């Protein structure tokens, strides 16, 4: 089982909280992510790998892209810098590693 796969539903529920109209709920979700995961890549890699898998329904793709955007929006400048500079080869997800073999970076996938 790959990191982010076992608990992907609870993590996505936390990510949904980033869209909540209640500011306190959004703030709690951001705090939980920063303090418990210590790295947004623990969320980004599973989301990217799910997006790269073919045969996804349109609504699932739309949902995952929204989640990805909210992660990047809620993240700090450090997260955006890390996305630009971190090699895909550091991932453990096979779909992302395949992209690393052809020399792509996180920022190229996200753009």
C-alpha positions in Angstrom: 0.0 0.0 0.0 1.4 3.4 -1.0 1.5 6.4 1.3 -1.7 8.4 1.0 -3.7 5.4 -0.3 -4.8 3.9 3.0 -6.3 7.0 4.4 -7.2 8.9 1.2 -10.8 9.3 2.1 -10.2 11.0 5.5 -7.4 13.1 4.0 -9.8 14.3 1.2 -12.4 15.1 3.9 -9.8 17.4 5.5 -9.0 18.8 2.1 -12.8 19.5 1.6 -12.7 21.5 4.8 -10.4 24.0 3.0 -13.4 25.1 1.0 -15.8 25.4 4.0 -17.5 28.8 4.3 -16.7 28.8 8.0 -13.3 30.5 8.5 -12.7 28.5 11.7 -13.2 25.1 9.9 -10.8 26.2 7.1 -8.2 27.3 9.7 -8.5 24.0 11.6 -8.0 22.1 8.4 -4.9 24.1 7.5 -3.5 23.7 11.0 -4.1 20.0 11.0 -2.4 19.6 7.6 0.7 21.6 8.7 1.1 20.0 12.1 0.2 16.4 11.3 1.5 15.8 7.8 4.5 18.1 8.0 4.7 18.0 4.2 2.1 18.8 1.6 3.8 16.3 -0.7 2.1 13.6 1.5 -1.1 14.9 0.0 0.1 16.1 -3.4 1.6 12.8 -4.5 -1.5 10.6 -4.0 -3.7 13.2 -5.6 -1.3 13.5 -8.6 -1.1 9.7 -8.9 -4.9 9.5 -8.9 -5.2 12.1 -11.6 -2.7 10.2 -13.8 -4.6 7.0 -13.6 -6.8 6.6 -16.7 -10.5 5.7 -16.7 -11.5 8.3 -14.1 -15.0 9.8 -14.3 -15.2 13.5 -15.1 -16.6 14.4 -11.7 -13.7 12.6 -9.9 -11.1 14.4 -12.1 -12.9 17.7 -11.4 -12.9 17.0 -7.6 -9.3 16.0 -7.5 -8.2 19.1 -9.5 -10.2 21.3 -7.1 -8.5 19.5 -4.1 -5.1 20.0 -5.7 -5.8 23.7 -6.3 -6.9 24.3 -2.8 -3.8 22.5 -1.5 -1.6 24.8 -3.5 -3.6 27.8 -2.5 -3.5 27.0 1.2 0.2 26.1 1.1 2.9 28.6 1.8 5.5 30.0 -0.6 7.7 27.2 0.6 5.3 24.6 -0.8 5.3 26.4 -4.2 9.1 26.6 -4.2 9.3 22.9 -3.2 7.0 22.0 -6.2 9.3 23.9 -8.5 12.5 22.3 -7.3 11.6 18.8 -6.0 12.2 16.0 -8.4 9.4 13.6 -9.2 12.0 10.8 -8.6 11.5 11.4 -4.9 7.9 10.1 -5.1 7.0 6.5 -4.3 4.0 6.4 -6.6 4.6 4.5 -9.9 2.6 6.8 -12.1 4.6 9.8 -10.9 7.9 7.8 -11.2 7.1 7.1 -14.8 6.9 10.8 -15.4 10.2 11.3 -13.6 11.8 8.9 -16.0 11.0 11.3 -18.8 12.4 14.2 -16.9 9.3 16.1 -15.7 9.0 18.0 -12.4 6.1 18.7 -10.0 5.7 22.2 -11.4 5.4 20.9 -15.0 2.6 18.5 -14.0 0.8 21.2 -12.1 1.0 23.8 -14.9 
